Amino acid sequence: MPATRPSSQLLTLQSFGDISRFLREGVADEESRQLRDSLGALSVHIDEAVRARRTSKDTPTIMLRVAALSQCAREHQLFLTGLGSAWHALYEFGAYQRALRELRHAIADWQQMLERRSAKERASFDQFELLAWRTLGEALLLVDMYEHQSNPHSDLPQGALPMAPPRSALQRVRAWWKRWRGG
């Protein structure tokens, strides 16, 4: 099962390429590894399309990257349908699938604007990029939830009791308020 990763590592993901590298680092069960690989490929295609859009004025070159991204996103969505029931049972799985569908629609819209050489292409690209970050964030959450659900106490020494889950911000504020009021 997966080794834990410091949560600070997640905070350093600043590019789609960083996400791809992060996904390759985890140790997990076979389905989790396959999902990580598929997500890594999707992240690489997103990164290549964004880089092409930002560095090239050659619309046919950008369109090739977007077409490859569209194909990769389609294949990734098909891959998701074959995952086991443990994945499908997670709330995050449905949220991720919705985000991926929205991303695919944004890719198709951006592709259409490129083909038309529309003045709305920039807005379509911006929407795509926003949804790409959201989708990959949902994916990382899904992987994290699955791996923690699959082996919640893997890092504990044998016989040790798990620590209480961290309190939410609201719980901490309530506790502080109660202490402050003297009660």
TORZA-426248 format. One record per atom (N, C-alpha, C): residue in one letter; x, y, z. Coordinates in steps of 0.02 Angstrom, whole numbers, plus 50000, padded with zeros to 5 digits. Layout:
N
AXYZ ...
***
This chain:
183
M500424994150000 M500005000050000 M500445006250000 P500145011949988 P500535017849978 P500885020350041 A501465022950030 A501815026350084 A501515033350088 T501525036250146 T501235042850152 T501695047950120 R501385053050095 R501755058650066 R501625064650109 P502135068650120 P502005074650160 P501495079050125 S501035081750163 S500515085950133 S500815092250103 S501395094350127 S501705100350098 S501905099150025 Q502005092850006 Q502175091349937 Q501615093449890 L500995092649911 L500435094649870 L500435102149858 L500685105949905 L500675113149899 L501185115649848 T501655111449827 T502165113649780 T501985112149708 L501405109349695 L501195107649627 L500975114049592 Q501405116649549 Q501265123049518 Q501185122649442 S501275116749415 S501175115949343 S500875109149330 F500615108249270 F500325101849252 F500875096549251 G501475098449233 G502045093749234 G502205091549305 D502155096049354 D502265094249424 D501765088949446 I501145089649424 I500625084749442 I500805078049411 S501035077949349 S501215071749317 S501785068249355 R502285072049375 R502845069149413 R502605066549481 F502175070349514 F501905068249578 F501535061649572 L501145060849520 L500755054849511 L501195048649500 R501775049549470 R502225043949457 R502575041649521 E502595045849573 E502975044349633 E502635039649681 G501985039249680 G501615035349730 G501685027949721 V501675024449776 V501675017149775 V500965015049794 A500665010849754 A499965009349766 A499785002449738 D499155000549746 D498924994349717 D498874995149641 E498734989749606 E498764989849533 E498274994749501 E497644994849525 E497164999549496 E497365006749509 S497615008049569 S497835014749586 S498425016749542 R498885012149532 R499465013549489 R499245015049418 Q498765011049392 Q498525012149325 Q498165018949319 L497775020649370 L497445027149369 L497955032749371 R498465031949413 R498995037049415 R499335037749347 D499465032149314 D499775032449247 D499325036049198 S498675034449199 S498205037649154 S498155045149168 L498125046949232 L498105053949251 L498755057549232 G499305054049239 G499945056949219 G499965058549145 A499705053949105 A499675055049032 A499215061049017 L498645061349051 L498185066949040 L498525073549059 S498875073549115 S499215079549137 S499755081749088 V500115076949060 V500635078649010 V500315081748948 H499755078848926 H499415081648867 H499145088648881 I498885089748941 I498645096448959 I499235101248957 D499785099248988 D500385103448990 D500625105148920 E500645100248875 E500875101448806 E500405106248769 A499745105448779 A499265109848745 A499335116948771 V499395117748836 V499465124448866 V500115127648843 R500645123848843 R501295126548822 R501275128648749 A500965124448707 A500905126148635 A500505132548627 R499975133248663 R499545139248658 R499915145548680 R500335144848731 R500685150648758 R501315152548720 T501615147748687 T502255149048654 T502235149348578 S501685147148549 S501655146848476 S501065150948450 K501175153948394 K500635157548359 K500365153348302 D500655147348293 D500475142948238 D499855138948258 T499275141048233 T498645137848252 T498625130348236 P498875128048177 P498865120848164 P499265116748216 T499815119448240 T500215115948291 T499815115448356 I499495120948375 I499085120948436 I498505115948428 M498205116048369 M497635111548357 M497845104248362 L498445102548341 L498695095648347 L498745093648420 R499005098148462 R499065096748534 R498375095948566 V497905100248546 V497235099948574 V496885093548552 A496985091448490 A496675085248466 A496965079248504 A497615079248517 A497925073848556 A497665073848627 L497575079748655 L497295080348722 L496575077748724 S496185079448675 S495495077148671 S495465069548670 Q495895066448630 Q495925059148625 Q496125056148692 C496625059048723 C496865056548788 C496315057048841 A495955062548842 A495415063448891 A494855058348879 R494705056948817 R494195051948800 R494425045048824 E495045043248811 E495305036748832 E495315036248909 H495495041748941 H495515041749014 H494805040649043 Q494315043949013 Q493635043049037 Q493395035849027 L493585032748972 L493425025748961 L493765021249012 F494385022949028 F494755019149078 F494395019149145 L494115024949163 L493775025649228 L493195020649234 T492855019249179 T492285014749183 T492485007649202 G493105005849190 G493334999149206 G493614998349275 L493645003749314 L493905003149382 L493414999249426 G493684996149478 G493274992049523 G492774995949564 S492344992249597 S491794995349635 S492034999649693 A492614998149720 A492875002349775 A492975009549752 W493185010449690 W493265017149663 W492575020349652 H492135016649621 H491475019249604 H491055021049666 A491215017949723 A490845019249785 A491035025949817 L491595028649798 L491825034849828 L491435040849800 Y491235045349844 Y490915051549823 Y491375055349776 E492015055449790 E492495059149749 E492535056549678 F492355050149669 F492375047349601 F491855050749557 G491245051449582 G490725054949544 G490905062149531 A491185065449581 A491395072449573 A491935072949520 Y492395068249520 Y492935068249470 Y492655067049400 Q492195062349394 Q491905061049328 Q491545067149301 R491185070749344 R490845076949322 R491355082149299 A491885082849338 A492405087649320 A492735085749253 L492845079349243 L493155076949181 L492685078249121 R492035077049130 R491565078549076 R491575085949059 E491585090149109 E491605097449097 E492255099249061 L492805096149081 L493445097449048 L493405095348975 R493115089548961 R493065087248892 R492645092148850 H492115094748880 H491705099748845 H492115106048832 A492515108148880 A492935114048872 A493455112948818 I493735106948815 I494225105348762 I493895105848694 A493305102848688 A492935103048625 A492775110148604 D492575114248652 D492415121248638 D493045125048615 W493595123948650 W494225127248632 W494435125048562 Q494375118548549 Q494555115848483 Q494135119048428 Q493495119848441 Q493045122948393 Q493235130248381 M493405133848433 M493595140848426 M494245141548386 L494705136748396 L495325136848358 L495185135548284 E494755130648270 E494595129048201 E494275134948165 R493855138548200 R493515144348171 R493945150648172 R494505150248207 R494935156048218 R494525161848247 S494125159848296 S493645164448327 S493995169248376 A493705175048383 A493955179948433 A493815177448504 K493375172548510 K493205169748576 K493695164248597 E494195162948557 E494665157548571 E495015158748638 R495215164848652 R495565166348715 R495125164648775 A494495166348773 A494045164848828 A493955157248835 S493925153748779 S493865146448781 S494485143248811 F495065145848792 F495685143348820 F495705144548896 D495525150548917 D495525152148989 D495065147549028 Q494475146249000 Q493995141649032 Q494275134649035 F494585132448981 F494895125848980 F495425125249034 E495855130249039 E496405129949087 E496145129749158 L495645133649172 L495335133649238 L495045126749254 L494685123849207 L494395117249218 L494925111749221 A495475112649186 A496025107749190 A496305107449261 W496425113249291 W496675113349360 W496155110249407 R495535112049398 R495005109249441 R494965101749434 T494975099349373 T494915092149360 T495495088349391 L496095090849381 L496675087349409 L496675087649485 G496415093049513 G496345093449586 G495855088249611 E495295087449575 E494805082349593 E495125075349587 A495535074449537 A495865067949527 A496335066449585 L496725071349606 L497195070249661 L496815068649725 L496255072049736 L495845070649794 L495565063449791 L495335061449733 L495075054649724 L495605049449740 V496205050349713 V496745045549725 V496915045349799 D496965051149829 D497125051549900 D496595048149943 M495965049449929 M495425046449968 M495415038849959 Y495505036549898 Y495505029249886 Y496075025949924 E496675028849919 E497255025749949 E497215025950025 H496935031250053 H496865031450125 H496305026850149 Q495785026150110 Q495235021550128 Q495475014350123 S495885012950074 S496115006150063 S496575003750119 N496955008250148 N497425006350200 N497505012050249 P497005013350290 P497005019350331 P497535019450386 H497765013650409 H498245013650465 H498915010550445 S499095011050381 S499695007650357 S500325010250388 D500335016350412 D500955019250438 D501035018550514 L500545015450546 L500575014750618 L500975008650637 P501385009250690 P501725003250714 P501204998350739 Q501364992050734 Q500874986950755 Q500704988050828 G500054987950844 G499824988850912 G499694996050931 A499895000850890 A499785007950906 A499075009850888 L498795014350926 L498135016850912 L498185022750865 P497725023350819 P497745029150774 P497595035550812 M497885041050789 M497755047650818 M497055049850799 A496775054050840 A496115056950823 A496185061050760 P495675061050718 P495715065050656 P495785072350674 P496125076150631 P496205083350645 P495515086750647 R495465091650690 R494845095250696 R494775100150639 S494155101350620 S494025106050567 S494145113150593 A494185117850547 A494285124850567 A493705127150611 L493105125150595 L492525127050635 L492585124250705 Q492795118050712 Q492875115050778 Q493405118650818 R493965120650785 R494495124250820 R494255131150843 V493865134550800 V493595141150818 V493125140450876 R492685135350875 R492225134250931 R492595132950996 A493115128750993 A493515127351053 A493855133651078 W494135137551034 W494455143851053 W493945148551086 W493355149151055 W492825153551081 W492615151251151 K492555144651159 K492355141951224 K492885143451277 R493515142551259 R494065144251306 R494075151651321 W493985155851271 W494005163051279 W493445165451325 R492865162351318 R492285164251360 R492355161351431 G492835157051440 G492935154151506 G492505148251521 G492215145351470 G491745139851482 G492015133751455 
***
